[in-house]
């Protein structure tokens, strides 16, 4: 088995994740600044994945394959 390097989560990311989880569990709104930081990080990751892998349009094909042919009206 190949050993893969471990990926650590930066402490500021973990702190934001914990705060979001705490707010959701308590039924409180997430502070706007925290929501902004989380959104910015998510957008950055999305752009990186898009640049690396391009658009991955596999969901529709998988659903159609699983569901089979639809009856014609």
PLY file of the C-alpha trace (Angstrom):
ply
format ascii 1.0
element vertex 73
property float x
property float y
property float z
element edge 72
property int vertex1
property int vertex2
end_header
0.00 0.00 0.00
1.32 3.41 -0.95
1.61 6.06 1.76
0.04 9.30 0.66
1.10 12.57 2.25
-1.38 13.78 4.82
-3.19 17.01 4.11
-3.64 19.28 7.05
-6.45 21.76 7.33
-5.23 25.26 8.14
-6.30 26.37 11.63
-8.24 29.39 10.34
-10.24 27.14 8.00
-10.96 24.69 10.80
-12.01 27.54 13.10
-14.47 28.84 10.50
-15.84 25.34 9.90
-16.34 24.82 13.63
-18.08 28.18 14.00
-20.43 27.39 11.10
-21.22 23.98 12.61
-21.86 25.54 16.02
-24.17 28.17 14.52
-26.13 25.59 12.53
-26.47 23.32 15.56
-27.69 26.20 17.72
-30.02 27.59 15.06
-28.12 30.88 14.94
-27.16 32.74 11.78
-23.55 32.46 10.64
-21.74 35.80 11.08
-21.49 37.66 7.76
-17.69 37.89 7.88
-17.34 34.14 8.40
-19.81 33.41 5.61
-17.86 35.72 3.31
-14.54 33.97 4.09
-16.05 30.52 3.57
-17.63 31.59 0.28
-14.35 33.09 -0.96
-12.39 29.93 -0.12
-15.02 27.75 -1.80
-14.96 29.92 -4.92
-11.15 29.74 -5.04
-11.23 25.94 -4.81
-13.96 25.76 -7.47
-11.85 27.85 -9.87
-8.76 25.72 -9.20
-10.65 22.48 -9.89
-12.20 23.96 -13.03
-8.76 25.08 -14.27
-7.23 21.68 -13.52
-9.99 19.36 -14.71
-12.33 21.46 -16.86
-16.08 21.04 -16.83
-17.09 17.54 -15.76
-20.51 16.79 -17.18
-20.95 13.24 -15.93
-24.01 13.52 -13.71
-26.58 13.60 -16.50
-25.06 10.61 -18.28
-24.93 8.57 -15.06
-28.54 9.39 -14.17
-29.72 8.49 -17.67
-27.78 5.24 -17.55
-29.22 4.28 -14.15
-32.77 5.25 -14.97
-32.90 3.63 -18.41
-34.97 4.73 -21.36
-38.02 6.87 -20.73
-41.32 5.77 -22.23
-42.35 7.82 -25.24
-45.55 9.86 -24.71
0 1
1 2
2 3
3 4
4 5
5 6
6 7
7 8
8 9
9 10
10 11
11 12
12 13
13 14
14 15
15 16
16 17
17 18
18 19
19 20
20 21
21 22
22 23
23 24
24 25
25 26
26 27
27 28
28 29
29 30
30 31
31 32
32 33
33 34
34 35
35 36
36 37
37 38
38 39
39 40
40 41
41 42
42 43
43 44
44 45
45 46
46 47
47 48
48 49
49 50
50 51
51 52
52 53
53 54
54 55
55 56
56 57
57 58
58 59
59 60
60 61
61 62
62 63
63 64
64 65
65 66
66 67
67 68
68 69
69 70
70 71
71 72
